[in-house]
């Protein structure tokens, strides 16, 4: 169901930084956060596992088509603080 994924580190008061995966789903695909987080739990070692998986409609892209990680990090941090 995942078309594209990016991983960023967002600030965390307790640990300094936490790993967050942001995914964009394929058109028409459906997946919820618990299912995506369970997928990561099954396949990644605890040290490499994202603490959260967020679903985005689109990634912020630069003029060359690369994902703008700074903007994605800010977006993910704002989403996590509202959860």
mmCIF file of the N, C-alpha and C atoms, coordinates in Angstrom:
data_MODEL
# 
_entry.id   MODEL 
# 
loop_
_atom_site.group_PDB 
_atom_site.id 
_atom_site.type_symbol 
_atom_site.label_atom_id 
_atom_site.label_alt_id 
_atom_site.label_comp_id 
_atom_site.label_asym_id 
_atom_site.label_entity_id 
_atom_site.label_seq_id 
_atom_site.pdbx_PDB_ins_code 
_atom_site.Cartn_x 
_atom_site.Cartn_y 
_atom_site.Cartn_z 
_atom_site.occupancy 
_atom_site.B_iso_or_equiv 
_atom_site.pdbx_formal_charge 
_atom_site.auth_seq_id 
_atom_site.auth_comp_id 
_atom_site.auth_asym_id 
_atom_site.auth_atom_id 
_atom_site.pdbx_PDB_model_num 
ATOM 1   N N  . UNK A 1 1  ? 0.815  -1.196 0.000  1.00 0.00 ? 1  UNK A N  1 
ATOM 2   C CA . UNK A 1 1  ? 0.000  0.000  0.000  1.00 0.00 ? 1  UNK A CA 1 
ATOM 3   C C  . UNK A 1 1  ? 0.859  1.260  0.000  1.00 0.00 ? 1  UNK A C  1 
ATOM 4   N N  . UNK A 1 2  ? 2.127  1.146  0.393  1.00 0.00 ? 2  UNK A N  1 
ATOM 5   C CA . UNK A 1 2  ? 3.001  2.317  0.481  1.00 0.00 ? 2  UNK A CA 1 
ATOM 6   C C  . UNK A 1 2  ? 3.668  2.573  -0.863 1.00 0.00 ? 2  UNK A C  1 
ATOM 7   N N  . UNK A 1 3  ? 3.545  3.791  -1.353 1.00 0.00 ? 3  UNK A N  1 
ATOM 8   C CA . UNK A 1 3  ? 4.161  4.180  -2.615 1.00 0.00 ? 3  UNK A CA 1 
ATOM 9   C C  . UNK A 1 3  ? 5.540  4.790  -2.393 1.00 0.00 ? 3  UNK A C  1 
ATOM 10  N N  . UNK A 1 4  ? 5.670  5.587  -1.334 1.00 0.00 ? 4  UNK A N  1 
ATOM 11  C CA . UNK A 1 4  ? 6.920  6.283  -1.067 1.00 0.00 ? 4  UNK A CA 1 
ATOM 12  C C  . UNK A 1 4  ? 7.046  6.486  0.435  1.00 0.00 ? 4  UNK A C  1 
ATOM 13  N N  . UNK A 1 5  ? 8.271  6.437  0.937  1.00 0.00 ? 5  UNK A N  1 
ATOM 14  C CA . UNK A 1 5  ? 8.506  6.618  2.370  1.00 0.00 ? 5  UNK A CA 1 
ATOM 15  C C  . UNK A 1 5  ? 9.760  7.449  2.594  1.00 0.00 ? 5  UNK A C  1 
ATOM 16  N N  . UNK A 1 6  ? 9.756  8.179  3.689  1.00 0.00 ? 6  UNK A N  1 
ATOM 17  C CA . UNK A 1 6  ? 10.927 8.949  4.108  1.00 0.00 ? 6  UNK A CA 1 
ATOM 18  C C  . UNK A 1 6  ? 11.011 8.844  5.624  1.00 0.00 ? 6  UNK A C  1 
ATOM 19  N N  . UNK A 1 7  ? 12.219 8.870  6.130  1.00 0.00 ? 7  UNK A N  1 
ATOM 20  C CA . UNK A 1 7  ? 12.440 8.777  7.572  1.00 0.00 ? 7  UNK A CA 1 
ATOM 21  C C  . UNK A 1 7  ? 13.177 10.025 8.014  1.00 0.00 ? 7  UNK A C  1 
ATOM 22  N N  . UNK A 1 8  ? 12.678 10.643 9.085  1.00 0.00 ? 8  UNK A N  1 
ATOM 23  C CA . UNK A 1 8  ? 13.302 11.850 9.622  1.00 0.00 ? 8  UNK A CA 1 
ATOM 24  C C  . UNK A 1 8  ? 13.434 11.720 11.131 1.00 0.00 ? 8  UNK A C  1 
ATOM 25  N N  . UNK A 1 9  ? 14.342 12.481 11.685 1.00 0.00 ? 9  UNK A N  1 
ATOM 26  C CA . UNK A 1 9  ? 14.467 12.572 13.135 1.00 0.00 ? 9  UNK A CA 1 
ATOM 27  C C  . UNK A 1 9  ? 13.790 13.842 13.599 1.00 0.00 ? 9  UNK A C  1 
ATOM 28  N N  . UNK A 1 10 ? 12.903 13.716 14.579 1.00 0.00 ? 10 UNK A N  1 
ATOM 29  C CA . UNK A 1 10 ? 12.230 14.895 15.124 1.00 0.00 ? 10 UNK A CA 1 
ATOM 30  C C  . UNK A 1 10 ? 12.651 15.064 16.586 1.00 0.00 ? 10 UNK A C  1 
ATOM 31  N N  . UNK A 1 11 ? 12.730 16.302 17.053 1.00 0.00 ? 11 UNK A N  1 
ATOM 32  C CA . UNK A 1 11 ? 13.150 16.541 18.430 1.00 0.00 ? 11 UNK A CA 1 
ATOM 33  C C  . UNK A 1 11 ? 12.223 15.872 19.445 1.00 0.00 ? 11 UNK A C  1 
ATOM 34  N N  . UNK A 1 12 ? 12.829 15.364 20.508 1.00 0.00 ? 12 UNK A N  1 
ATOM 35  C CA . UNK A 1 12 ? 12.091 14.727 21.592 1.00 0.00 ? 12 UNK A CA 1 
ATOM 36  C C  . UNK A 1 12 ? 12.727 15.204 22.896 1.00 0.00 ? 12 UNK A C  1 
ATOM 37  N N  . UNK A 1 13 ? 11.920 15.719 23.810 1.00 0.00 ? 13 UNK A N  1 
ATOM 38  C CA . UNK A 1 13 ? 12.440 16.263 25.071 1.00 0.00 ? 13 UNK A CA 1 
ATOM 39  C C  . UNK A 1 13 ? 13.133 15.207 25.916 1.00 0.00 ? 13 UNK A C  1 
ATOM 40  N N  . UNK A 1 14 ? 12.651 13.993 25.880 1.00 0.00 ? 14 UNK A N  1 
ATOM 41  C CA . UNK A 1 14 ? 13.200 12.941 26.729 1.00 0.00 ? 14 UNK A CA 1 
ATOM 42  C C  . UNK A 1 14 ? 14.471 12.323 26.140 1.00 0.00 ? 14 UNK A C  1 
ATOM 43  N N  . UNK A 1 15 ? 14.436 11.963 24.864 1.00 0.00 ? 15 UNK A N  1 
ATOM 44  C CA . UNK A 1 15 ? 15.565 11.253 24.249 1.00 0.00 ? 15 UNK A CA 1 
ATOM 45  C C  . UNK A 1 15 ? 16.432 12.131 23.354 1.00 0.00 ? 15 UNK A C  1 
ATOM 46  N N  . UNK A 1 16 ? 16.021 13.340 23.101 1.00 0.00 ? 16 UNK A N  1 
ATOM 47  C CA . UNK A 1 16 ? 16.758 14.226 22.210 1.00 0.00 ? 16 UNK A CA 1 
ATOM 48  C C  . UNK A 1 16 ? 16.219 14.188 20.788 1.00 0.00 ? 16 UNK A C  1 
ATOM 49  N N  . UNK A 1 17 ? 15.985 12.972 20.298 1.00 0.00 ? 17 UNK A N  1 
ATOM 50  C CA . UNK A 1 17 ? 15.466 12.823 18.934 1.00 0.00 ? 17 UNK A CA 1 
ATOM 51  C C  . UNK A 1 17 ? 14.793 11.466 18.810 1.00 0.00 ? 17 UNK A C  1 
ATOM 52  N N  . UNK A 1 18 ? 13.744 11.414 18.005 1.00 0.00 ? 18 UNK A N  1 
ATOM 53  C CA . UNK A 1 18 ? 13.099 10.133 17.742 1.00 0.00 ? 18 UNK A CA 1 
ATOM 54  C C  . UNK A 1 18 ? 12.931 9.946  16.237 1.00 0.00 ? 18 UNK A C  1 
ATOM 55  N N  . UNK A 1 19 ? 12.930 8.689  15.826 1.00 0.00 ? 19 UNK A N  1 
ATOM 56  C CA . UNK A 1 19 ? 12.802 8.342  14.417 1.00 0.00 ? 19 UNK A CA 1 
ATOM 57  C C  . UNK A 1 19 ? 11.325 8.289  14.052 1.00 0.00 ? 19 UNK A C  1 
ATOM 58  N N  . UNK A 1 20 ? 10.966 8.979  12.981 1.00 0.00 ? 20 UNK A N  1 
ATOM 59  C CA . UNK A 1 20 ? 9.588  8.992  12.497 1.00 0.00 ? 20 UNK A CA 1 
ATOM 60  C C  . UNK A 1 20 ? 9.598  8.676  11.006 1.00 0.00 ? 20 UNK A C  1 
ATOM 61  N N  . UNK A 1 21 ? 8.783  7.722  10.601 1.00 0.00 ? 21 UNK A N  1 
ATOM 62  C CA . UNK A 1 21 ? 8.620  7.403  9.182  1.00 0.00 ? 21 UNK A CA 1 
ATOM 63  C C  . UNK A 1 21 ? 7.382  8.118  8.664  1.00 0.00 ? 21 UNK A C  1 
ATOM 64  N N  . UNK A 1 22 ? 7.511  8.712  7.502  1.00 0.00 ? 22 UNK A N  1 
ATOM 65  C CA . UNK A 1 22 ? 6.380  9.364  6.843  1.00 0.00 ? 22 UNK A CA 1 
ATOM 66  C C  . UNK A 1 22 ? 6.177  8.633  5.528  1.00 0.00 ? 22 UNK A C  1 
ATOM 67  N N  . UNK A 1 23 ? 4.960  8.181  5.283  1.00 0.00 ? 23 UNK A N  1 
ATOM 68  C CA . UNK A 1 23 ? 4.672  7.413  4.077  1.00 0.00 ? 23 UNK A CA 1 
ATOM 69  C C  . UNK A 1 23 ? 3.584  8.089  3.256  1.00 0.00 ? 23 UNK A C  1 
ATOM 70  N N  . UNK A 1 24 ? 3.663  7.876  1.959  1.00 0.00 ? 24 UNK A N  1 
ATOM 71  C CA . UNK A 1 24 ? 2.618  8.288  1.031  1.00 0.00 ? 24 UNK A CA 1 
ATOM 72  C C  . UNK A 1 24 ? 2.075  7.012  0.425  1.00 0.00 ? 24 UNK A C  1 
ATOM 73  N N  . UNK A 1 25 ? 0.773  6.856  0.468  1.00 0.00 ? 25 UNK A N  1 
ATOM 74  C CA . UNK A 1 25 ? 0.143  5.629  -0.018 1.00 0.00 ? 25 UNK A CA 1 
ATOM 75  C C  . UNK A 1 25 ? -0.080 5.671  -1.525 1.00 0.00 ? 25 UNK A C  1 
ATOM 76  N N  . UNK A 1 26 ? -0.151 4.500  -2.119 1.00 0.00 ? 26 UNK A N  1 
ATOM 77  C CA . UNK A 1 26 ? -0.481 4.390  -3.539 1.00 0.00 ? 26 UNK A CA 1 
ATOM 78  C C  . UNK A 1 26 ? -1.901 4.892  -3.749 1.00 0.00 ? 26 UNK A C  1 
ATOM 79  N N  . UNK A 1 27 ? -2.197 5.439  -4.924 1.00 0.00 ? 27 UNK A N  1 
ATOM 80  C CA . UNK A 1 27 ? -3.560 5.908  -5.185 1.00 0.00 ? 27 UNK A CA 1 
ATOM 81  C C  . UNK A 1 27 ? -4.587 4.795  -4.959 1.00 0.00 ? 27 UNK A C  1 
ATOM 82  N N  . UNK A 1 28 ? -5.593 5.089  -4.174 1.00 0.00 ? 28 UNK A N  1 
ATOM 83  C CA . UNK A 1 28 ? -6.653 4.131  -3.883 1.00 0.00 ? 28 UNK A CA 1 
ATOM 84  C C  . UNK A 1 28 ? -6.323 3.141  -2.779 1.00 0.00 ? 28 UNK A C  1 
ATOM 85  N N  . UNK A 1 29 ? -5.083 3.117  -2.314 1.00 0.00 ? 29 UNK A N  1 
ATOM 86  C CA . UNK A 1 29 ? -4.694 2.173  -1.252 1.00 0.00 ? 29 UNK A CA 1 
ATOM 87  C C  . UNK A 1 29 ? -5.134 2.706  0.102  1.00 0.00 ? 29 UNK A C  1 
ATOM 88  N N  . UNK A 1 30 ? -5.327 1.778  1.027  1.00 0.00 ? 30 UNK A N  1 
ATOM 89  C CA . UNK A 1 30 ? -5.729 2.155  2.382  1.00 0.00 ? 30 UNK A CA 1 
ATOM 90  C C  . UNK A 1 30 ? -4.827 1.441  3.375  1.00 0.00 ? 30 UNK A C  1 
ATOM 91  N N  . UNK A 1 31 ? -4.406 2.167  4.370  1.00 0.00 ? 31 UNK A N  1 
ATOM 92  C CA . UNK A 1 31 ? -3.620 1.601  5.467  1.00 0.00 ? 31 UNK A CA 1 
ATOM 93  C C  . UNK A 1 31 ? -3.738 2.555  6.640  1.00 0.00 ? 31 UNK A C  1 
ATOM 94  N N  . UNK A 1 32 ? -3.804 2.001  7.827  1.00 0.00 ? 32 UNK A N  1 
ATOM 95  C CA . UNK A 1 32 ? -3.891 2.857  9.002  1.00 0.00 ? 32 UNK A CA 1 
ATOM 96  C C  . UNK A 1 32 ? -2.582 2.800  9.782  1.00 0.00 ? 32 UNK A C  1 
ATOM 97  N N  . UNK A 1 33 ? -2.407 3.754  10.675 1.00 0.00 ? 33 UNK A N  1 
ATOM 98  C CA . UNK A 1 33 ? -1.161 3.844  11.451 1.00 0.00 ? 33 UNK A CA 1 
ATOM 99  C C  . UNK A 1 33 ? -0.852 2.561  12.206 1.00 0.00 ? 33 UNK A C  1 
ATOM 100 N N  . UNK A 1 34 ? -1.811 1.953  12.918 1.00 0.00 ? 34 UNK A N  1 
ATOM 101 C CA . UNK A 1 34 ? -1.463 0.719  13.643 1.00 0.00 ? 34 UNK A CA 1 
ATOM 102 C C  . UNK A 1 34 ? -0.945 -0.393 12.727 1.00 0.00 ? 34 UNK A C  1 
ATOM 103 N N  . UNK A 1 35 ? -1.512 -0.528 11.550 1.00 0.00 ? 35 UNK A N  1 
ATOM 104 C CA . UNK A 1 35 ? -1.053 -1.568 10.617 1.00 0.00 ? 35 UNK A CA 1 
ATOM 105 C C  . UNK A 1 35 ? 0.354  -1.264 10.113 1.00 0.00 ? 35 UNK A C  1 
ATOM 106 N N  . UNK A 1 36 ? 0.622  -0.015 9.795  1.00 0.00 ? 36 UNK A N  1 
ATOM 107 C CA . UNK A 1 36 ? 1.953  0.366  9.328  1.00 0.00 ? 36 UNK A CA 1 
ATOM 108 C C  . UNK A 1 36 ? 2.987  0.201  10.440 1.00 0.00 ? 36 UNK A C  1 
ATOM 109 N N  . UNK A 1 37 ? 2.631  0.574  11.662 1.00 0.00 ? 37 UNK A N  1 
ATOM 110 C CA . UNK A 1 37 ? 3.554  0.423  12.786 1.00 0.00 ? 37 UNK A CA 1 
ATOM 111 C C  . UNK A 1 37 ? 3.803  -1.057 13.085 1.00 0.00 ? 37 UNK A C  1 
ATOM 112 N N  . UNK A 1 38 ? 2.791  -1.906 12.956 1.00 0.00 ? 38 UNK A N  1 
ATOM 113 C CA . UNK A 1 38 ? 2.975  -3.348 13.155 1.00 0.00 ? 38 UNK A CA 1 
ATOM 114 C C  . UNK A 1 38 ? 3.906  -3.913 12.080 1.00 0.00 ? 38 UNK A C  1 
ATOM 115 N N  . UNK A 1 39 ? 3.753  -3.447 10.842 1.00 0.00 ? 39 UNK A N  1 
ATOM 116 C CA . UNK A 1 39 ? 4.638  -3.864 9.754  1.00 0.00 ? 39 UNK A CA 1 
ATOM 117 C C  . UNK A 1 39 ? 6.095  -3.546 10.099 1.00 0.00 ? 39 UNK A C  1 
ATOM 118 N N  . UNK A 1 40 ? 6.342  -2.347 10.594 1.00 0.00 ? 40 UNK A N  1 
ATOM 119 C CA . UNK A 1 40 ? 7.707  -1.947 10.970 1.00 0.00 ? 40 UNK A CA 1 
ATOM 120 C C  . UNK A 1 40 ? 8.216  -2.765 12.153 1.00 0.00 ? 40 UNK A C  1 
ATOM 121 N N  . UNK A 1 41 ? 7.353  -3.031 13.116 1.00 0.00 ? 41 UNK A N  1 
ATOM 122 C CA . UNK A 1 41 ? 7.735  -3.810 14.302 1.00 0.00 ? 41 UNK A CA 1 
ATOM 123 C C  . UNK A 1 41 ? 8.191  -5.216 13.914 1.00 0.00 ? 41 UNK A C  1 
ATOM 124 N N  . UNK A 1 42 ? 7.548  -5.797 12.913 1.00 0.00 ? 42 UNK A N  1 
ATOM 125 C CA . UNK A 1 42 ? 7.888  -7.150 12.474 1.00 0.00 ? 42 UNK A CA 1 
ATOM 126 C C  . UNK A 1 42 ? 9.197  -7.208 11.685 1.00 0.00 ? 42 UNK A C  1 
ATOM 127 N N  . UNK A 1 43 ? 9.589  -6.110 11.052 1.00 0.00 ? 43 UNK A N  1 
ATOM 128 C CA . UNK A 1 43 ? 10.703 -6.161 10.105 1.00 0.00 ? 43 UNK A CA 1 
ATOM 129 C C  . UNK A 1 43 ? 11.965 -5.413 10.523 1.00 0.00 ? 43 UNK A C  1 
ATOM 130 N N  . UNK A 1 44 ? 11.877 -4.544 11.518 1.00 0.00 ? 44 UNK A N  1 
ATOM 131 C CA . UNK A 1 44 ? 13.031 -3.737 11.912 1.00 0.00 ? 44 UNK A CA 1 
ATOM 132 C C  . UNK A 1 44 ? 13.452 -4.048 13.337 1.00 0.00 ? 44 UNK A C  1 
ATOM 133 N N  . UNK A 1 45 ? 14.757 -4.002 13.559 1.00 0.00 ? 45 UNK A N  1 
ATOM 134 C CA . UNK A 1 45 ? 15.287 -4.161 14.910 1.00 0.00 ? 45 UNK A CA 1 
ATOM 135 C C  . UNK A 1 45 ? 14.831 -2.966 15.751 1.00 0.00 ? 45 UNK A C  1 
ATOM 136 N N  . UNK A 1 46 ? 14.684 -3.150 17.058 1.00 0.00 ? 46 UNK A N  1 
ATOM 137 C CA . UNK A 1 46 ? 14.201 -2.049 17.910 1.00 0.00 ? 46 UNK A CA 1 
ATOM 138 C C  . UNK A 1 46 ? 14.992 -0.749 17.748 1.00 0.00 ? 46 UNK A C  1 
ATOM 139 N N  . UNK A 1 47 ? 16.292 -0.821 17.585 1.00 0.00 ? 47 UNK A N  1 
ATOM 140 C CA . UNK A 1 47 ? 17.099 0.395  17.445 1.00 0.00 ? 47 UNK A CA 1 
ATOM 141 C C  . UNK A 1 47 ? 16.837 1.122  16.127 1.00 0.00 ? 47 UNK A C  1 
ATOM 142 N N  . UNK A 1 48 ? 16.368 0.398  15.122 1.00 0.00 ? 48 UNK A N  1 
ATOM 143 C CA . UNK A 1 48 ? 16.122 0.988  13.803 1.00 0.00 ? 48 UNK A CA 1 
ATOM 144 C C  . UNK A 1 48 ? 14.653 1.267  13.525 1.00 0.00 ? 48 UNK A C  1 
ATOM 145 N N  . UNK A 1 49 ? 13.793 0.903  14.431 1.00 0.00 ? 49 UNK A N  1 
ATOM 146 C CA . UNK A 1 49 ? 12.351 1.016  14.232 1.00 0.00 ? 49 UNK A CA 1 
ATOM 147 C C  . UNK A 1 49 ? 11.873 2.439  14.483 1.00 0.00 ? 49 UNK A C  1 
ATOM 148 N N  . UNK A 1 50 ? 11.043 2.976  13.587 1.00 0.00 ? 50 UNK A N  1 
ATOM 149 C CA . UNK A 1 50 ? 10.488 4.308  13.846 1.00 0.00 ? 50 UNK A CA 1 
ATOM 150 C C  . UNK A 1 50 ? 9.543  4.264  15.045 1.00 0.00 ? 50 UNK A C  1 
ATOM 151 N N  . UNK A 1 51 ? 9.552  5.342  15.817 1.00 0.00 ? 51 UNK A N  1 
ATOM 152 C CA . UNK A 1 51 ? 8.652  5.400  16.971 1.00 0.00 ? 51 UNK A CA 1 
ATOM 153 C C  . UNK A 1 51 ? 7.220  5.681  16.529 1.00 0.00 ? 51 UNK A C  1 
ATOM 154 N N  . UNK A 1 52 ? 7.067  6.235  15.333 1.00 0.00 ? 52 UNK A N  1 
ATOM 155 C CA . UNK A 1 52 ? 5.732  6.508  14.798 1.00 0.00 ? 52 UNK A CA 1 
ATOM 156 C C  . UNK A 1 52 ? 5.797  6.455  13.277 1.00 0.00 ? 52 UNK A C  1 
ATOM 157 N N  . UNK A 1 53 ? 4.663  6.146  12.677 1.00 0.00 ? 53 UNK A N  1 
ATOM 158 C CA . UNK A 1 53 ? 4.520  6.174  11.219 1.00 0.00 ? 53 UNK A CA 1 
ATOM 159 C C  . UNK A 1 53 ? 3.366  7.112  10.910 1.00 0.00 ? 53 UNK A C  1 
ATOM 160 N N  . UNK A 1 54 ? 3.645  8.139  10.121 1.00 0.00 ? 54 UNK A N  1 
ATOM 161 C CA . UNK A 1 54 ? 2.629  9.115  9.753  1.00 0.00 ? 54 UNK A CA 1 
ATOM 162 C C  . UNK A 1 54 ? 2.315  8.980  8.267  1.00 0.00 ? 54 UNK A C  1 
ATOM 163 N N  . UNK A 1 55 ? 1.071  9.209  7.909  1.00 0.00 ? 55 UNK A N  1 
ATOM 164 C CA . UNK A 1 55 ? 0.652  9.136  6.508  1.00 0.00 ? 55 UNK A CA 1 
ATOM 165 C C  . UNK A 1 55 ? 0.463  10.554 5.987  1.00 0.00 ? 55 UNK A C  1 
ATOM 166 N N  . UNK A 1 56 ? 1.130  10.859 4.869  1.00 0.00 ? 56 UNK A N  1 
ATOM 167 C CA . UNK A 1 56 ? 1.032  12.178 4.247  1.00 0.00 ? 56 UNK A CA 1 
ATOM 168 C C  . UNK A 1 56 ? 0.386  12.040 2.875  1.00 0.00 ? 56 UNK A C  1 
ATOM 169 N N  . UNK A 1 57 ? -0.312 13.073 2.470  1.00 0.00 ? 57 UNK A N  1 
ATOM 170 C CA . UNK A 1 57 ? -0.904 13.089 1.126  1.00 0.00 ? 57 UNK A CA 1 
ATOM 171 C C  . UNK A 1 57 ? 0.167  13.301 0.062  1.00 0.00 ? 57 UNK A C  1 
ATOM 172 N N  . UNK A 1 58 ? 1.173  14.113 0.391  1.00 0.00 ? 58 UNK A N  1 
ATOM 173 C CA . UNK A 1 58 ? 2.263  14.407 -0.537 1.00 0.00 ? 58 UNK A CA 1 
ATOM 174 C C  . UNK A 1 58 ? 3.483  14.814 0.276  1.00 0.00 ? 58 UNK A C  1 
ATOM 175 N N  . UNK A 1 59 ? 4.645  14.684 -0.324 1.00 0.00 ? 59 UNK A N  1 
ATOM 176 C CA . UNK A 1 59 ? 5.886  15.122 0.307  1.00 0.00 ? 59 UNK A CA 1 
ATOM 177 C C  . UNK A 1 59 ? 6.257  16.499 -0.224 1.00 0.00 ? 59 UNK A C  1 
ATOM 178 N N  . UNK A 1 60 ? 6.873  17.335 0.617  1.00 0.00 ? 60 UNK A N  1 
ATOM 179 C CA . UNK A 1 60 ? 7.375  18.606 0.098  1.00 0.00 ? 60 UNK A CA 1 
ATOM 180 C C  . UNK A 1 60 ? 8.591  18.327 -0.788 1.00 0.00 ? 60 UNK A C  1 
ATOM 181 N N  . UNK A 1 61 ? 8.541  18.816 -2.007 1.00 0.00 ? 61 UNK A N  1 
ATOM 182 C CA . UNK A 1 61 ? 9.606  18.534 -2.969 1.00 0.00 ? 61 UNK A CA 1 
ATOM 183 C C  . UNK A 1 61 ? 10.290 19.818 -3.409 1.00 0.00 ? 61 UNK A C  1 
ATOM 184 N N  . UNK A 1 62 ? 11.588 19.722 -3.638 1.00 0.00 ? 62 UNK A N  1 
ATOM 185 C CA . UNK A 1 62 ? 12.351 20.831 -4.182 1.00 0.00 ? 62 UNK A CA 1 
ATOM 186 C C  . UNK A 1 62 ? 12.220 20.877 -5.692 1.00 0.00 ? 62 UNK A C  1 
ATOM 187 N N  . UNK A 1 63 ? 12.924 21.788 -6.303 1.00 0.00 ? 63 UNK A N  1 
ATOM 188 C CA . UNK A 1 63 ? 12.830 21.953 -7.752 1.00 0.00 ? 63 UNK A CA 1 
ATOM 189 C C  . UNK A 1 63 ? 13.404 20.762 -8.505 1.00 0.00 ? 63 UNK A C  1 
ATOM 190 N N  . UNK A 1 64 ? 14.300 20.004 -7.869 1.00 0.00 ? 64 UNK A N  1 
ATOM 191 C CA . UNK A 1 64 ? 14.876 18.829 -8.523 1.00 0.00 ? 64 UNK A CA 1 
ATOM 192 C C  . UNK A 1 64 ? 14.074 17.559 -8.253 1.00 0.00 ? 64 UNK A C  1 
ATOM 193 N N  . UNK A 1 65 ? 12.992 17.678 -7.462 1.00 0.00 ? 65 UNK A N  1 
ATOM 194 C CA . UNK A 1 65 ? 12.156 16.527 -7.168 1.00 0.00 ? 65 UNK A CA 1 
ATOM 195 C C  . UNK A 1 65 ? 12.564 15.763 -5.912 1.00 0.00 ? 65 UNK A C  1 
ATOM 196 N N  . UNK A 1 66 ? 13.598 16.248 -5.215 1.00 0.00 ? 66 UNK A N  1 
ATOM 197 C CA . UNK A 1 66 ? 14.022 15.585 -3.986 1.00 0.00 ? 66 UNK A CA 1 
ATOM 198 C C  . UNK A 1 66 ? 13.131 16.019 -2.824 1.00 0.00 ? 66 UNK A C  1 
ATOM 199 N N  . UNK A 1 67 ? 12.948 15.119 -1.874 1.00 0.00 ? 67 UNK A N  1 
ATOM 200 C CA . UNK A 1 67 ? 12.147 15.420 -0.692 1.00 0.00 ? 67 UNK A CA 1 
ATOM 201 C C  . UNK A 1 67 ? 12.890 16.428 0.167  1.00 0.00 ? 67 UNK A C  1 
ATOM 202 N N  . UNK A 1 68 ? 12.191 17.475 0.575  1.00 0.00 ? 68 UNK A N  1 
ATOM 203 C CA . UNK A 1 68 ? 12.771 18.492 1.450  1.00 0.00 ? 68 UNK A CA 1 
ATOM 204 C C  . UNK A 1 68 ? 12.624 18.027 2.895  1.00 0.00 ? 68 UNK A C  1 
ATOM 205 N N  . UNK A 1 69 ? 13.683 17.400 3.401  1.00 0.00 ? 69 UNK A N  1 
ATOM 206 C CA . UNK A 1 69 ? 13.633 16.778 4.724  1.00 0.00 ? 69 UNK A CA 1 
ATOM 207 C C  . UNK A 1 69 ? 13.372 17.800 5.833  1.00 0.00 ? 69 UNK A C  1 
ATOM 208 N N  . UNK A 1 70 ? 13.912 19.007 5.723  1.00 0.00 ? 70 UNK A N  1 
ATOM 209 C CA . UNK A 1 70 ? 13.704 20.017 6.764  1.00 0.00 ? 70 UNK A CA 1 
ATOM 210 C C  . UNK A 1 70 ? 12.215 20.339 6.911  1.00 0.00 ? 70 UNK A C  1 
ATOM 211 N N  . UNK A 1 71 ? 11.536 20.513 5.786  1.00 0.00 ? 71 UNK A N  1 
ATOM 212 C CA . UNK A 1 71 ? 10.092 20.793 5.827  1.00 0.00 ? 71 UNK A CA 1 
ATOM 213 C C  . UNK A 1 71 ? 9.310  19.571 6.297  1.00 0.00 ? 71 UNK A C  1 
ATOM 214 N N  . UNK A 1 72 ? 9.730  18.391 5.872  1.00 0.00 ? 72 UNK A N  1 
ATOM 215 C CA . UNK A 1 72 ? 9.060  17.165 6.291  1.00 0.00 ? 72 UNK A CA 1 
ATOM 216 C C  . UNK A 1 72 ? 9.235  16.957 7.796  1.00 0.00 ? 72 UNK A C  1 
ATOM 217 N N  . UNK A 1 73 ? 10.426 17.254 8.324  1.00 0.00 ? 73 UNK A N  1 
ATOM 218 C CA . UNK A 1 73 ? 10.700 17.143 9.754  1.00 0.00 ? 73 UNK A CA 1 
ATOM 219 C C  . UNK A 1 73 ? 9.785  18.084 10.551 1.00 0.00 ? 73 UNK A C  1 
ATOM 220 N N  . UNK A 1 74 ? 9.625  19.311 10.079 1.00 0.00 ? 74 UNK A N  1 
ATOM 221 C CA . UNK A 1 74 ? 8.753  20.280 10.752 1.00 0.00 ? 74 UNK A CA 1 
ATOM 222 C C  . UNK A 1 74 ? 7.298  19.791 10.725 1.00 0.00 ? 74 UNK A C  1 
ATOM 223 N N  . UNK A 1 75 ? 6.869  19.274 9.583  1.00 0.00 ? 75 UNK A N  1 
ATOM 224 C CA . UNK A 1 75 ? 5.494  18.774 9.445  1.00 0.00 ? 75 UNK A CA 1 
ATOM 225 C C  . UNK A 1 75 ? 5.267  17.586 10.394 1.00 0.00 ? 75 UNK A C  1 
ATOM 226 N N  . UNK A 1 76 ? 6.216  16.650 10.426 1.00 0.00 ? 76 UNK A N  1 
ATOM 227 C CA . UNK A 1 76 ? 6.083  15.468 11.281 1.00 0.00 ? 76 UNK A CA 1 
ATOM 228 C C  . UNK A 1 76 ? 6.092  15.860 12.745 1.00 0.00 ? 76 UNK A C  1 
ATOM 229 N N  . UNK A 1 77 ? 6.954  16.802 13.128 1.00 0.00 ? 77 UNK A N  1 
ATOM 230 C CA . UNK A 1 77 ? 6.984  17.270 14.516 1.00 0.00 ? 77 UNK A CA 1 
ATOM 231 C C  . UNK A 1 77 ? 5.671  17.890 14.943 1.00 0.00 ? 77 UNK A C  1 
ATOM 232 N N  . UNK A 1 78 ? 5.079  18.665 14.060 1.00 0.00 ? 78 UNK A N  1 
ATOM 233 C CA . UNK A 1 78 ? 3.783  19.294 14.369 1.00 0.00 ? 78 UNK A CA 1 
ATOM 234 C C  . UNK A 1 78 ? 2.693  18.244 14.494 1.00 0.00 ? 78 UNK A C  1 
ATOM 235 N N  . UNK A 1 79 ? 2.709  17.231 13.613 1.00 0.00 ? 79 UNK A N  1 
ATOM 236 C CA . UNK A 1 79 ? 1.707  16.171 13.684 1.00 0.00 ? 79 UNK A CA 1 
ATOM 237 C C  . UNK A 1 79 ? 1.846  15.347 14.972 1.00 0.00 ? 79 UNK A C  1 
ATOM 238 N N  . UNK A 1 80 ? 3.089  15.054 15.370 1.00 0.00 ? 80 UNK A N  1 
ATOM 239 C CA . UNK A 1 80 ? 3.306  14.257 16.579 1.00 0.00 ? 80 UNK A CA 1 
ATOM 240 C C  . UNK A 1 80 ? 2.878  14.998 17.828 1.00 0.00 ? 80 UNK A C  1 
ATOM 241 N N  . UNK A 1 81 ? 3.077  16.314 17.851 1.00 0.00 ? 81 UNK A N  1 
ATOM 242 C CA . UNK A 1 81 ? 2.702  17.071 19.041 1.00 0.00 ? 81 UNK A CA 1 
ATOM 243 C C  . UNK A 1 81 ? 1.191  17.165 19.203 1.00 0.00 ? 81 UNK A C  1 
ATOM 244 N N  . UNK A 1 82 ? 0.450  16.946 18.104 1.00 0.00 ? 82 UNK A N  1 
ATOM 245 C CA . UNK A 1 82 ? -1.017 17.006 18.180 1.00 0.00 ? 82 UNK A CA 1 
ATOM 246 C C  . UNK A 1 82 ? -1.657 15.655 18.442 1.00 0.00 ? 82 UNK A C  1 
ATOM 247 N N  . UNK A 1 83 ? -0.845 14.597 18.484 1.00 0.00 ? 83 UNK A N  1 
ATOM 248 C CA . UNK A 1 83 ? -1.384 13.244 18.712 1.00 0.00 ? 83 UNK A CA 1 
ATOM 249 C C  . UNK A 1 83 ? -1.456 12.968 20.183 1.00 0.00 ? 83 UNK A C  1 
# 
